[in-house]
């Protein structure tokens, strides 16, 4: 076999390997989706979809007549802690990215960027432990609460976990803006702040939106941190000072002990399907917004 034939066969082999990998990924995702749909349909065969959406209690029991599978408290808790995390993480994350990209010196960048990346490597259980021993007592003392295991604690911890993603992706988006735009703005007499606010940020909007959505996805899908630090109360939340239980925490707590192929078992797949829909809609919305911004730039 000569070199040309060997190269052709190698290319064909790697092409087959890459195609097989892509097909395998699609098959796995499709299998997960089918499993979620199948078990969700099995749940709705026993429980009315309206009751699932409108009931304000989640109270599974051994008897289907006394059980309540209300999605509302879990969904509101998930959205509450996610929105709170984004309110904290987005300004701080984008501001840090702007500082790293435009204001920080080389020595500061060499320290700050690895620190941000190391923050992403901290396990979620460690962040949850931090919330229990540090954040929770602080919230309890500052606001005069019996304990600090509530939605505010979870929002603060999720914001910490979302920051590395938001900072890194936003900084890359700002750094990718052509330097000629900045030079043109400064050449016309704009200040550095005006250039940053009116030129650099609008040009980097698609990447910043992607960063925010990735951070939101991290917050929505987080399990261990919210399981440890939010109190795990099934009551309908009324604010950030209430204890909550999110969808992910409910699945993690109950799936290991639920009897197989019972209504409770199917209910956990139903709320997992809702979580899947939420994350899919967030990704679709982010892509559409980013594409619309690119069209007008």
C-alpha positions in Angstrom: 0.0 0.0 0.0 1.5 3.3 -1.0 1.3 6.6 0.9 -1.6 8.0 -1.2 -3.8 4.9 -0.6 -3.0 4.9 3.1 -4.0 8.6 3.4 -7.3 7.9 1.5 -8.1 5.0 3.8 -7.2 7.0 6.9 -9.4 9.9 5.8 -12.3 7.5 5.1 -11.8 5.8 8.5 -11.8 9.1 10.4 -14.8 10.4 8.4 -16.7 7.3 9.4 -15.6 7.7 13.0 -16.8 11.3 13.2 -20.1 10.5 11.5 -20.7 7.6 13.9 -20.0 9.9 16.8 -22.4 12.5 15.5 -25.1 9.9 14.9 -24.5 8.4 18.4 -25.0 11.8 20.0 -28.2 12.4 18.1 -29.4 8.9 19.0 -28.7 9.4 22.7 -30.5 12.7 22.8 -33.4 11.2 20.8 -33.6 8.3 23.3 -33.7 10.7 26.3 -36.5 12.7 24.6 -38.5 9.6 23.8 -38.1 8.3 27.3 -39.3 11.6 28.8 -42.3 11.7 26.4 -43.3 8.1 27.1 -43.3 8.5 30.8 -44.9 11.9 30.7 -47.8 10.5 28.6 -48.1 7.6 31.1 -48.4 10.2 33.9 -51.1 12.2 32.1 -53.0 9.0 31.6 -53.6 9.0 35.3 -53.5 12.7 36.3 -55.3 15.5 34.5 -52.9 17.9 32.8 -55.0 20.8 34.2 -54.5 19.5 37.8 -50.8 19.2 37.1 -50.5 22.8 35.9 -52.9 24.5 38.3 -52.5 22.7 41.6 -50.5 24.7 44.2 -49.3 21.6 46.1 -46.8 18.8 45.4 -47.7 16.1 47.9 -47.2 12.5 46.5 -48.4 9.7 48.7 -49.2 6.0 48.4 -52.8 6.6 47.5 -53.6 8.3 44.2 -56.8 9.8 45.8 -54.8 11.8 48.4 -51.8 12.6 46.2 -51.3 16.0 44.7 -48.9 16.5 41.8 -49.0 20.3 41.4 -46.2 21.7 39.2 -46.8 25.3 40.1 -44.8 25.6 43.4 -41.8 23.8 41.9 -41.9 25.8 38.7 -42.3 29.2 40.5 -39.4 28.2 42.9 -37.2 27.3 39.9 -38.0 30.5 38.1 -37.6 32.6 41.3 -34.2 31.4 42.1 -33.0 31.6 38.5 -34.2 35.1 38.0 -32.6 36.2 41.3 -29.3 34.6 40.2 -29.4 36.4 36.9 -30.2 39.8 38.5 -27.0 39.3 40.5 -24.8 37.6 38.0 -25.4 39.5 34.8 -24.4 43.0 35.9 -21.4 41.7 37.8 -20.4 39.2 35.1 -20.6 41.6 32.2 -19.0 44.4 34.2 -16.1 42.1 35.1 -15.7 41.1 31.4 -15.6 44.8 30.4 -13.0 45.5 33.1 -10.8 42.5 32.0 -11.1 43.4 28.3 -10.8 47.2 28.4 -9.3 48.5 31.7 -7.3 45.8 33.4 -3.5 45.8 32.9 -1.6 42.7 31.8 -0.5 41.8 35.4 -4.1 42.0 36.6 -5.4 39.9 33.7 -2.8 37.2 34.4 -4.3 36.9 37.9 -8.0 37.6 37.3 -8.6 35.3 34.4 -7.2 32.1 35.9 -9.1 33.0 39.1 -12.4 33.2 37.2 -11.6 29.9 35.5 -10.8 28.2 38.8 -14.1 29.4 40.2 -15.8 27.3 37.6 -13.9 24.2 38.8 -15.3 24.4 42.3 -17.8 21.5 42.8 -21.4 22.4 43.4 -21.5 20.6 46.7 -18.7 22.9 48.0 -20.7 25.9 46.9 -23.8 24.5 48.7 -21.7 23.9 51.8 -20.6 27.6 51.6 -24.2 28.6 51.4 -25.0 26.7 54.6 -22.1 27.8 56.8 -21.5 31.3 55.5 -24.3 32.8 53.4 -27.2 31.4 55.4 -26.1 32.8 58.8 -25.4 36.2 57.1 -28.9 36.4 55.6 -30.4 35.3 58.9 -28.5 38.0 60.8 -29.0 40.9 58.3 -32.7 40.3 57.7 -33.7 39.0 61.1 -34.9 35.6 59.8 -35.0 32.3 61.7 -32.7 30.8 59.1 -31.1 31.8 55.8 -32.0 28.6 53.9 -34.3 30.3 51.3 -34.6 31.4 47.7 -32.2 34.4 48.3 -29.5 32.0 49.5 -30.0 29.9 46.4 -29.9 32.9 44.1 -26.6 34.1 45.5 -25.0 30.7 45.2 -26.3 30.2 41.6 -25.1 33.6 40.7 -21.6 32.6 41.9 -21.8 29.5 39.8 -23.0 31.3 36.7 -20.3 34.0 36.9 -17.4 32.1 35.3 -19.5 31.3 32.2 -20.9 34.8 31.8 -17.5 36.5 32.4 -15.5 34.2 30.0 -18.0 34.2 27.1 -18.7 37.9 27.5 -15.0 38.8 27.6 -14.4 36.7 24.4 -17.3 38.5 22.7 -16.0 41.9 23.6 -12.4 40.9 22.6 -13.7 39.7 19.2 -15.1 43.2 18.3 -12.8 44.6 15.5 -10.2 47.0 16.9 -10.9 49.3 14.0 -14.3 50.2 15.5 -12.7 51.3 18.7 -10.0 53.3 16.9 -12.7 55.0 14.7 -14.7 56.0 17.8 -11.7 57.3 19.7 -10.5 59.1 16.6 -13.8 61.0 16.4 -13.3 62.3 19.9 -15.3 59.9 22.0 -14.1 59.0 25.4 -13.2 55.5 26.4 -16.4 55.1 28.3 -18.5 56.4 25.4 -16.7 54.1 23.1 -17.3 51.2 25.4 -21.0 52.0 25.9 -22.0 53.0 22.4 -19.6 51.0 20.2 -18.1 48.0 21.9 -21.2 46.8 23.8 -23.6 47.0 20.9 -21.1 45.1 18.7 -20.7 42.4 21.3 -24.4 42.0 22.1 -24.9 38.6 20.4 -22.0 37.1 22.4 -23.1 38.7 25.6 -26.6 37.4 25.1 -25.2 33.9 24.5 -23.2 34.3 27.7 -26.3 35.2 29.7 -28.3 32.3 28.3 -25.5 29.9 29.1 -25.4 31.2 32.6 -29.1 30.9 32.9 -28.9 27.3 31.7 -26.4 26.6 34.4 -28.7 28.1 37.0 -31.8 26.3 35.8 -30.1 22.9 35.7 -28.2 23.1 39.0 -29.2 20.5 41.5 -26.9 20.0 44.5 -26.5 23.6 45.4 -30.2 24.4 45.6 -30.9 21.1 47.3 -28.6 22.0 50.1 -29.2 25.8 50.5 -32.8 26.6 49.8 -34.6 24.8 52.6 -36.5 22.2 50.5 -39.9 23.5 51.4 -42.8 22.4 49.2 -45.0 25.4 50.1 -45.8 27.9 47.4 -43.1 30.6 47.6 -44.1 34.2 48.1 -40.7 35.9 47.9 -37.0 35.5 48.2 -37.1 35.0 52.0 -39.2 31.8 51.7 -37.8 28.3 51.6 -38.3 26.6 48.3 -37.7 23.4 46.4 -36.8 23.5 42.7 -37.7 21.0 40.0 -34.1 19.6 39.9 -34.0 19.2 43.7 -37.3 17.4 43.7 -36.1 14.9 41.1 -32.8 14.3 43.0 -34.6 13.8 46.4 -37.5 11.6 45.3 -36.2 9.6 42.3 -34.0 7.3 44.4 -36.9 6.2 46.7 -39.9 6.2 44.4 -41.5 2.8 43.5 -40.9 1.9 39.9 -43.7 2.7 37.3 -46.0 4.3 39.9 -47.8 7.6 39.4 -45.2 9.3 41.5 -42.5 7.8 39.3 -44.1 9.1 36.2 -44.7 12.5 37.8 -41.0 13.0 38.2 -40.5 12.4 34.5 -43.3 14.9 33.8 -41.6 17.6 35.7 -38.3 16.7 34.0 -40.0 17.1 30.7 -41.1 20.6 31.7 -37.6 21.4 32.7 -36.4 20.1 29.3 -38.9 22.4 27.5 -37.8 25.4 29.5 -34.1 25.0 28.7 -35.0 24.3 25.0 -37.1 27.5 24.8 -34.4 29.5 26.5 -31.8 28.3 23.9 -34.2 29.0 21.0 -35.0 32.4 22.3 -31.4 33.3 22.8 -30.5 32.2 19.2 -33.3 34.2 17.7 -32.5 37.3 19.6 -28.8 37.0 18.7 -29.6 36.5 15.1 -32.0 39.5 15.0 -29.2 41.7 16.6 -26.7 40.5 14.0 -29.1 41.5 11.2 -29.3 45.1 12.4 -25.6 45.5 12.9 
